[in-house]
Amino acid sequence: MSTLRSFQVGQFIQFVATFIGAFVISFTKGWLLTVVMLSSIPLVVLSGAMMSLVIAKASSTGQAAYSKSASVVEQTIGSIRTVSTLAKNNIETLFYFVIT
């Protein structure tokens, strides 16, 4: 868990440094375009956050459906085994009477 956390912290620092570096370079090369893009950043972040929430909800819904279907399959296979065993019961009884 701590390895994962340290990896995420390192990745976060890298992303922030990349963003700040790109921001500084863009201001030095073309400040007018940077100002225009700066106004659109909140919209992009907001839409990304909303998309993340929708994907997380769909993923949890799908996981719940898979869990429920796995339970149904497990019960079905158990029932098939029971029916198969009971169907062979008559054959085993016949063999028993033939042997004795």
C-alpha positions as CSV (number, residue, x, y, z in Angstrom):
1,M,0.0,0.0,0.0
2,S,2.8,2.4,0.8
3,T,4.5,1.6,-2.5
4,L,1.4,2.5,-4.3
5,R,0.9,5.7,-2.4
6,S,4.5,6.8,-3.0
7,F,4.1,6.1,-6.7
8,Q,1.0,8.2,-6.8
9,V,2.6,11.1,-5.0
10,G,5.6,11.0,-7.4
11,Q,3.3,10.9,-10.4
12,F,1.3,13.8,-9.0
13,I,4.4,15.9,-8.5
14,Q,5.5,15.1,-12.1
15,F,2.1,16.1,-13.5
16,V,2.0,19.4,-11.5
17,A,5.6,20.2,-12.6
18,T,4.7,19.5,-16.2
19,F,1.6,21.7,-16.0
20,I,3.5,24.6,-14.4
21,G,6.4,24.3,-16.9
22,A,4.0,24.2,-19.9
23,F,2.1,27.2,-18.4
24,V,5.3,29.2,-18.1
25,I,6.5,28.3,-21.6
26,S,3.2,29.1,-23.1
27,F,3.1,32.5,-21.4
28,T,6.6,33.4,-22.8
29,K,5.8,32.2,-26.4
30,G,2.2,33.5,-26.8
31,W,0.6,35.2,-23.9
32,L,-2.7,36.0,-25.7
33,L,-3.4,32.4,-26.6
34,T,-2.5,31.3,-23.1
35,V,-5.0,33.8,-21.6
36,V,-7.7,32.4,-23.9
37,M,-6.8,28.8,-23.0
38,L,-6.7,29.7,-19.3
39,S,-10.4,30.6,-19.5
40,S,-11.2,27.1,-20.9
41,I,-9.2,25.1,-18.3
42,P,-12.0,25.1,-15.6
43,L,-14.5,23.8,-18.2
44,V,-12.1,21.0,-19.2
45,V,-11.4,20.1,-15.5
46,L,-15.1,20.1,-14.7
47,S,-16.1,17.9,-17.6
48,G,-13.3,15.5,-16.8
49,A,-14.5,15.3,-13.2
50,M,-18.1,14.6,-14.3
51,M,-16.9,12.0,-16.7
52,S,-14.9,10.3,-14.0
53,L,-17.9,10.2,-11.7
54,V,-20.1,8.7,-14.5
55,I,-17.5,6.1,-15.3
56,A,-17.0,5.1,-11.6
57,K,-20.8,4.7,-11.2
58,A,-21.1,2.6,-14.4
59,S,-18.2,0.5,-13.2
60,S,-19.7,-0.2,-9.8
61,T,-23.1,-1.0,-11.4
62,G,-21.4,-3.4,-13.8
63,Q,-19.4,-5.0,-11.0
64,A,-22.7,-5.5,-9.0
65,A,-24.3,-7.1,-12.1
66,Y,-21.3,-9.5,-12.6
67,S,-21.5,-10.4,-8.9
68,K,-25.2,-11.2,-9.1
69,S,-24.8,-13.2,-12.3
70,A,-21.9,-15.2,-10.8
71,S,-24.1,-16.2,-7.9
72,V,-26.9,-17.3,-10.3
73,V,-24.4,-19.3,-12.3
74,E,-23.0,-21.0,-9.2
75,Q,-26.5,-22.0,-8.1
76,T,-27.4,-23.2,-11.6
77,I,-24.3,-25.4,-11.8
78,G,-25.0,-26.8,-8.3
79,S,-28.6,-27.6,-9.5
80,I,-27.3,-29.3,-12.6
81,R,-24.9,-31.5,-10.6
82,T,-27.8,-32.4,-8.2
83,V,-30.1,-33.4,-11.1
84,S,-27.2,-35.3,-12.8
85,T,-26.5,-37.2,-9.6
86,L,-30.2,-38.0,-9.1
87,A,-30.6,-39.1,-12.7
88,K,-27.7,-41.6,-12.3
89,N,-29.3,-42.9,-9.1
90,N,-31.6,-45.2,-11.0
91,I,-28.7,-46.7,-13.0
92,E,-26.7,-47.3,-9.8
93,T,-29.7,-49.0,-8.1
94,L,-30.1,-51.2,-11.2
95,F,-26.4,-52.2,-11.0
96,Y,-26.8,-53.0,-7.3
97,F,-29.7,-55.3,-7.9
98,V,-28.0,-57.0,-10.8
99,I,-24.8,-57.7,-8.7
100,T,-26.7,-59.0,-5.7
